[in-house]
Amino acid sequence: MSSGPSMTLHVLGSGAAFSRRYGTTCSVLSLPSGERWLIDCGRQAPEQLLHAGMRWHDVAGQLITHVHGDHVFGLEEFAFVRYYTSVPGLPAVMKGGPRPRLAAHSAVLAELWEVLGPSLRYRSTAKGEPVTGTLADYFDVLSPSSVEPPAQASWNHAEAFHVAGLSLVVRETRHVYGKPSTSLEFALPGESSRLAWWSGDAVVDADLLERLESRTTIFFHDCTFVDFPGQVHGLFSDFEKLPPHLRKKIVLMHHDDGIEQHRERAQALGFRLAMPGDVYDLCSGQRLREG
C-alpha cells in the first residue's frame, strides 16, 4: 500500500450505456485535499450520488470524457441545482457562490454545449431578470495549460489541465468514428511521474497501454463481450491478447449487465471487475472497499 497523501476513486455506476443493473457511468475522484470531482455524469448520476450519501454541493468539479447520454445527461440537473440553490456555507452560484469547475477537451466542450445549451441558455439573475446563459455562467470552465497538436483527427490530440491538487491529460481515443472522445491520465501525488488511467469509452489500444504501463498503477477500461461491426468499446477478446503484466492492472468497467457470466473467465486472466460501491486507492492500484 502507498503511504502519504493519496487519491481514491469511488465507483458509483459501472454499467454500459443501457445498463439497468449496474448504473450508467459516474465515479467520484477524491483528491488528497479532500475535494471531490465527478468523472462523467450519466443520466442516473442524481440517484447514484444520493445513494452514496452525497449532494451536488459536495462536488468541486466535473471531468467529462465525451458527450453521450450515459456520460453527460446528469449535468443539466447538476448545473441548475448549483446555480439556483444554496446549502449552509455554500451559496448558490447566482448569489455569488463558487461555480463548480469543469475540465474537458475543447472539442468535447463544443459538443457539450450542443446538448446543454437548449436548457442552460435560459437563466435568471439573483434579481429574477431573464438573461442568456453560457456554460461559463454555470461552471468555471478550465483552460488547458498545454496542448498536443492534432494527430488522428482535426482537434488537439491531447490537452493538459492543472488546478490545485489535480493534474491530468485528456487524450484523444478511438470511440465512435469522427466523434471527440478522450481518456484521462491522472498524475498521482508525489514527485514521480506515476499515473492512474481512465479510458472513457474506447477500443483497446494495446500499444498505448504498453507505453503507459511502467508508470501507471491502475487502468480503468470500458469493456464489452459483444462483438459487432464498427466496434466502439474495449472488446474482451482484445483484452485477452494483452500480456499478464497489463491484465493485472486493468479494472473492467462500463460492462454489460450479463457480466456475471463472464466473471470467472475474466478473473482467471487477472482482470478485476468494477462494481458500484467499489473504492480504489489510485496510488497503490488496490481496491480498498468492495461494493
C-alpha positions, 0 to 999 in steps of 0.5 A, spaced: 500 500 500 502 507 498 503 511 504 502 519 504 497 523 501 493 519 496 487 519 491 481 514 491 476 513 486 469 511 488 465 507 483 458 509 483 455 506 476 459 501 472 454 499 467 454 500 459 450 505 456 443 501 457 445 498 463 439 497 468 443 493 473 449 496 474 448 504 473 450 508 467 457 511 468 459 516 474 465 515 479 467 520 484 475 522 484 477 524 491 483 528 491 488 528 497 485 535 499 479 532 500 475 535 494 471 531 490 470 531 482 465 527 478 468 523 472 462 523 467 455 524 469 450 519 466 443 520 466 442 516 473 448 520 476 442 524 481 440 517 484 447 514 484 450 520 488 444 520 493 445 513 494 452 514 496 450 519 501 452 525 497 449 532 494 451 536 488 454 541 493 459 536 495 462 536 488 468 541 486 468 539 479 466 535 473 471 531 468 467 529 462 470 524 457 465 525 451 458 527 450 453 521 450 447 520 454 450 515 459 456 520 460 453 527 460 445 527 461 446 528 469 449 535 468 443 539 466 440 537 473 447 538 476 448 545 473 441 548 475 441 545 482 448 549 483 446 555 480 439 556 483 440 553 490 444 554 496 446 549 502 449 552 509 456 555 507 455 554 500 451 559 496 448 558 490 452 560 484 447 566 482 448 569 489 455 569 488 457 562 490 463 558 487 461 555 480 463 548 480 469 547 475 469 543 469 475 540 465 474 537 458 477 537 451 475 543 447 472 539 442 468 535 447 466 542 450 463 544 443 459 538 443 457 539 450 454 545 449 450 542 443 446 538 448 446 543 454 445 549 451 437 548 449 436 548 457 442 552 460 441 558 455 435 560 459 437 563 466 435 568 471 439 573 475 439 573 483 434 579 481 429 574 477 431 578 470 431 573 464 438 573 461 442 568 456 446 563 459 453 560 457 456 554 460 461 559 463 455 562 467 454 555 470 461 552 471 468 555 471 470 552 465 478 550 465 483 552 460 488 547 458 495 549 460 498 545 454 496 542 448 498 536 443 497 538 436 492 534 432 494 527 430 488 522 428 483 527 427 482 535 426 482 537 434 488 537 439 490 530 440 491 531 447 490 537 452 493 538 459 489 541 465 492 543 472 488 546 478 490 545 485 491 538 487 489 535 480 493 534 474 491 530 468 491 529 460 485 528 456 487 524 450 484 523 444 481 515 443 478 511 438 470 511 440 465 512 435 468 514 428 469 522 427 466 523 434 471 527 440 472 522 445 478 522 450 481 518 456 484 521 462 491 520 465 491 522 472 498 524 475 498 521 482 501 525 488 508 525 489 514 527 485 514 521 480 511 521 474 506 515 476 499 515 473 492 512 474 488 511 467 481 512 465 479 510 458 472 513 457 469 509 452 474 506 447 477 500 443 483 497 446 489 500 444 494 495 446 500 499 444 498 505 448 497 501 454 504 498 453 507 505 453 503 507 459 504 501 463 511 502 467 508 508 470 501 507 471 498 503 477 491 502 475 487 502 468 480 503 468 477 500 461 470 500 458 469 493 456 464 489 452 463 481 450 459 483 444 462 483 438 459 487 432 461 491 426 464 498 427 466 496 434 466 502 439 468 499 446 474 495 449 472 488 446 474 482 451 477 478 446 482 484 445 483 484 452 485 477 452 491 478 447 494 483 452 500 480 456 499 478 464 503 484 466 497 489 463 491 484 465 493 485 472 492 492 472 486 493 468 479 494 472 473 492 467 468 497 467 462 500 463 460 492 462 454 489 460 449 487 465 450 479 463 457 480 466 456 475 471 457 470 466 463 472 464 466 473 471 470 467 472 473 467 465 475 474 466 478 473 473 482 467 471 486 472 466 487 477 472 482 482 470 478 485 476 471 487 475 468 494 477 462 494 481 458 500 484 460 501 491 467 499 489 473 504 492 480 504 489 486 507 492 489 510 485 496 510 488 497 503 490 492 500 484 488 496 490 481 496 491 480 498 498 472 497 499 468 492 495 461 494 493 
